[in-house]
Structure formats: C-alpha cells, structure tokens
Amino acid sequence: MRRARKMKVAAMLLAGSMALAACASDETGGDSGGSGGGKGGGGEPRIGLAFDTGGRGDRSFNDAAVAGLEAAVDEHGGEFQDLSPNADASNRADLLTQLADEGYDPIIAVGFAYGEVIGDVVEQYPDTTFAIIDSSAEEVGADNLTGLLFAEEQGSFLAGVAAALKSETGHVGFVGGVESPLIQKFEAGYVAGAQAVDPQIVIDRQYISPAGDFSGFNAPDRGLLVAQGMYEAGADIVYHAAGGSGLGVFQAAAAAGGRAIGVDSDQFQTVDDPALQAVIMTSMLKRVDTAVSSFIDSYVDGSIEGGSDIVYDLEADGVGLATSGGQIDDIQDQIDDYRQQIVDGEIEVPTTP
C-alpha cells in the first residue's frame, strides 16, 4: 500500500472559498457540452457531487465543497449536479450510481459515510473518475478513486490553543456531531491544544448522536441543548464539529454571553445573524473547497493518480484558523508558534481522545 501523498496546496488556495432527482440542483458555468472525457484533458467537465447529511446550505462542510466546485466551474467551464441523501441517509450508493448513470464524470462523494458504499460503486463504473472526502482510497484499492483527507487534529489543536488562551473561566467545551473516528480527531486535537496551554483546564465533551446515527450533523436544536448545558456548567468557549448543528451551538453561546468556535468554513462569514457572528471567536478551517477545486483541476489536466490519498495538513495550509472578526488577533503570535512546532514535528498531535 502506498503512503498517502502530502500535497503542497498553499499556492493553490482559491480566493473566497432528491432524495434522488427531487433533491438535485443542476447548474452550469460556461458551456455545458463537454463531458471531460473521463480522464480529463478533453472538453469541459460534467461534475457530480453527492452531499453529506445536511446538504447544501449547512454553512459548513457541505457548503465548503460547493465553494470549491463553483470555483472550479468558473475556472474550467462545464456543469455540475449535486444530490443530497434522504432523511436516514440510506440512499448514498443510489446517489453515486445515479450520477454515474447520467454521465457525470468526475464524481465527488462528500463525507466519510460514503466509504461504506463507494468501493462497490467504483467497481461498477471503472471508466468514471471518483473522489471521496474524509475516507481513504488506498484502503479501497481502486484505480479510479482518490481520497481527499485532512489533518483535522492539527487544525483542532490550534482551536484548543485559542480557546485556552482566551477562556476567562478555565473551562471550555467540545460538541461533536456524531461519535465516529473522524470527529474524534477533532476532539483529540482540541483537547491536546487546550491542555498544552493550560494542563488544568476543564474540557466538557459531548456528542449529539451515537456512532451510525448521522442525524447529529443536522440537528441545530439538539446542538443548542448540548452547548447550553456546557455554558451553564461554566464553560465560556465551545468548539463544535457538528456540521449544520453548529448553528445551535452559536445560538447557545449568544444566549449565555459566551463564545464559540466554528468548523470547516469561516463561519463568521457564513452566518447571517450579527448576534451569532459576534460570538464566533474563530473557525477551524478545513479546506474542503481547495481539495475539491484542486481535484477537478487535476481531472481537467489529466494528472490524477487514482488509488491514492491526498492529505491536506497544516504544512500544506489544508487546515488552520480563521481570523475574521479580529477576536484572536491578540494571540496570533502564540498560535503561530504552536503551528510551527507542529509543522516542524516538535509536537505530534494525537488523533484519538
């Protein structure tokens, strides 16, 4: 098995960022006649995107993928279609096969949950190029699949550093959407970063839904209740890795006079309510937009190496902290110091709690 490749994507960062057919949107940018030829280097691509739970409009993970997709279409032309899973997300394989049957190529699966089904799908469509976010292609072993992975624990370490440096109570919190190895990477990094600053800091941790129940990524009301309990217990800053449920965390922060840390996208920029914007101290950026746009770039120029994983880490600027709103400007030097220690290998961030 080949080692995952670390892609230096800092220079490639782009500015800015139905349930079967009933849930699909079909959008075009430029002319829509070309299919991309399956291996790139041909006409304009026809790109398929299968969303994670919550779909378009989650202002976080899925919307970051949309930003990368739209940037690529602006750059290369072509068209795209996106599909969202049904309520219990039982039709993930159907979404991928629908896109393949309709001739979309490449096809991008957004989220680790597609890892359970994508192996069978890519085998059925050997001439179609696929990518999956947050799941390994090397483990599948298919030459027409690329894994787009992130060092979430490294970015979350910096979020923990920021929380500990800014906390006035010595008590912070973490809200995970679904208890899973991926979200535990966020938790592990956050805890390690906070404890690096203050070994005595109190850190509350709770998941909205258990393993296998993906509703925790799209339940703002439950996110609010979980975070509310943390603020009432004395936490003054809560970090969420909960997708669309993060809105509830922000609402709880506003009601409690606390602060929150967003995830995936720069959520200071994506929320509409100024009252919520005011409580978002920073966000842990996971450059899903860059991963998606860079993958499409590689498809178009014919340089994709299937069967491998691309890892976006701190060194590659694949993860990091947003500075919108200026709330961490006063601690930026300390954050930068921890970042450099991670890049230099002086700090090894854990991936499990």
N, C-alpha and C positions, 0 to 999 in steps of 0.2 A: 504494500500500500504506500502510495506516495505521500510525502509530507505536504501539509497544507501550505500554499504559497501565500506569503505576506505581500500584498500589493501596495506599492507606494502611490497612494491616491491623492495625496495632499495637493499636488499640482493639477489634479483633475476636478477638484471641487467646483461645482457649478454655482453660479450666482443664484441667490434665492433658494431656494431649495430645489325569477331571479333566483333569488332562488331560481336558478337557470335563467331563461330568457327574460322573465319578468323583472329580474333584478339587474339586468345588464344595462350599461350605457355604452354606446358605440360612437367614438369621437374621431375626428380627422384633423390632421395638421398637414397642410400642403396637399399634394395629390395623393390619392389612395389606390392607385392602380397596381403597384408592385407588391410582391409577396415576400421579398427579401431572399428568395431562392433557397431557403433552408440553411445554407451555410454562410450567408452574408455575401457582401461584395457584389450583389446584384441590384435589383430595384429597391424601392422603398419598403421598409418592413411593415408587416401587419402583426402587431404585438398583442398578445393575450395576457391578462393579469387576473389571477384568482386571489381575491382578498382573504384575509384572516377574519375572525369573528369581529363584528362591528362595522366592517366595510368602509366605504368611502364616507368621510365626514367625521371620523373619530378624533381628528385634530391631533393625532399622534402617529402611531405605527403605520397604519394603512395610508394615511394621507402623506406620509413621508415617501412611500412607494409611488403614490400618484405624482408627487412633485418631480421625482426622478424620471418617471415615464413621460410626463408632459415636456420636460426639458429635452429628453431625447427626441421626441417627435418634433419639437421646434427645431432641433438641430438637423435631423435627418429626413423630415417629412414622414409620410406614411400615415397609418391609422392604428387605433387600438380599441380593444373592447375589454371592459372589466366586469367581473362577475362576483357576487357575494354569496357566501354559504347560507343555507337555510337556518332556521332557528336553533336546531340542535347540531348544526354543522356536520350532518351525516352525509351530505352530498358532495364532499370535497373532490372525490375522484370523478364524479359526474361533471363538475365544473371544468376540470382539466381535459377530460375527453371531449366535452362539447367544444371547447376552444380548438382542440386539435382537429376534430371532425370538420369544423368550419374553416380550417386552413390557416389559423393564426400560427405564426412562427416568427420569433421565439415566443415561448410561454413562460411566465414567471409566477411561481407559487409563493404567496406571501405568508410566511409563518411556519413554525416547526411542526404544527399539527399535520401539514401535508406530507411530512416524512413518513407517515404510516401508510400512505397510499401511492406515493409518487413512483416507487420502484416498479409497480405493476403497470402504471400508465406509460412511463417512458419506454418500457419494453414493447408495448403495443404500438408505439409510434416512433420507430427507430430513426426516421428521417426528419423528425421535428426536434428542434433545439429547446431544451428546458433549463430553467434555473429555479432553485429553491432558496429562500431566505431562512436562515436560522436552522438549517438541517444539512448534514454532511452528504455530499455527492460521493465522496470516496467510500463511504460505507455502503452505498448502493452499488457502485461499481459499473455504472452505465456511462458509455462514452458520449451520450447526448444530454448529459445532466451536469450542471455546475452548481456547487454550493457557495452561497454568499453568507459568510459567517462574520461575527463581530466579537470583539473582546469587551463584552458588556461589563464584566467585572472591573476592568481598568477604568472606564468612564465612571462607573458607580463608586469606585474608590475615591475619585475626586469629589463626587457629590457628597460622600460621607465626610471628607475633609472640610468641605464648605459648611456642611451642617454643624459639625462640631465647633468650627471656628466662630460661627455666627449665633449659635444657641446661647440664650441667656439663662436657661434653666438647667443645662447639663442633661437634657432629656430630649431625645428625638425619636422618630418613628419611621417604619417602613411598611408600606401596603403593597402586597403582591396581588396580581390579578388571579392567577391560577398557580397552585403549588406544582411546580414542574422543575426539572433540572435547569431549563433556560432561565426562568425567573429567579431561581435560587442563585444564579450567577450574579444577578443584580443585588440581591440581598447580601451575599457574601462579600462583594466588593465594597458595598456601602458600609457594612459593619466594620470591615477592616480599616477603611479610611477614617471613619469616626474615631475608632479606638487608637489609631496611630496618633491622632491629635490629643485625645483625652482617654486614657485607658479606663477611667472610671465612669465614662458617660453611660447613661441608661438608654437602651435602644429597644423600643417596643417593635415587635414584628408580627404581622398577621396577614393571611391570605384570604381573599374574598371567596374563592371556591376551591374545592379539593382537586387533586390530580384527575384528569379526564373530563372535568366539567368546565368547559370554556366560557360559560356564561359570566365568569368573573371579569372578563375583559370588556364587557358591555353592560355594566350594571352600576350607573352613577349613584343610584340611591343606596346601594349596599356599600359602595366606596365611601360615601358620606358617613354612614353609620360607623364603619370601621375606624375611619380617621377621627371622627368626633370622639370616640372613646379614648383615643390616644391623646388628643388635646385636653380632654377632661382629666386625664391621668397625669398631666404635667408636661407633655411634650410640647415644644413650641415650633418645631420644624418637622414635617413629614414628607418623605420621598415616596413617590408611587411608581411602580412598574406594572400598571394595570390597564393600559390602553384607554378605551373610552370611559372606563370607571374613574379615571383620574379627575374628571370634571367634579365628581362628588367630593374628592379629596380637597380640591380647591375651594369648593363651597364650604366645607367644614372649616378650613383654615380661615376663610373670611369671617365666618360666624364666630370663631373663637379668638380672633385677633392674633392668629399665628401666621406662620409662613409655610410654603410648600415648595417642593422641587418636582418639576415636570420630567418627562421622559420622551425619548425618541426624537420628537420635533422640538423646536424652540417654542414652547407652549405660551410664553409671554406674548409671542407674535400671533398665536393661533386662536386664543380665546377672544371672545367679543366683548365681554363684560369688564369694564375698567376696574370694578371692585375685585374681580378674580385676578385680573392682570397684576394688580398691586400686591398680591400675596405670593406670586411666583418669584421666588428668590433667584432661581436659575433652573435650567433643564439639563439633564444628561442627554447630550446629542448622540444619537445612533444614526450614522449617515446612510440610512436606507436609500435616501434619494441618490446619493453618489453611487452606491452599489448597483442600483437599478440602471441608472444612466450609463455607467461605465460598462456594465454587461451588454447593454444594447449597442454601445459604441463598438465593442469587440465583435458583436454579431455582425454589424454592418460592415466592418473592415475585414471580417473573416479570420480573426485571430483567436477565437475562443478555443481553449483547450478543455474539452469535455472530460468528465470523470474526475475532476479535481475540485478542491475547495480554495476559495479566496478569502483570506482573513483580513478584516479591517480593524486595526487596533490603534492605540494612542500614537505610536510611531508614524503610522500612516494617516493620522488625523481622521480615522474612521469612527472614533468616539471622542467625546470631550464635553466641556461645559459651555452653555450659552451665557453670554454676558448682557443680554438685553435687559434694560431697566436699571442697570448700574448697581444692583444690590450686592454684588460680590467684587466690585472694583477695589475695595479697600483690602481685600485678602488675595488679590490676584497673584502677587509675588509668591505667597506661600503655596498657593495651588500650583503655580508653575514649577516650584521646587519639587513638590511631590511628583508631578508629571514627569519631570526629567529623571527622577530616581527610578520610576517605573520603566521608562524607555531605556535607561542605562542598565537595567537588570539589578539594581540595588534593592528594589522592592519587588517581590514576587507576590502578586495579588491572588488570593485563593478564589476558587471557582465554586466551592461548596460551603455552606454555612458551618 
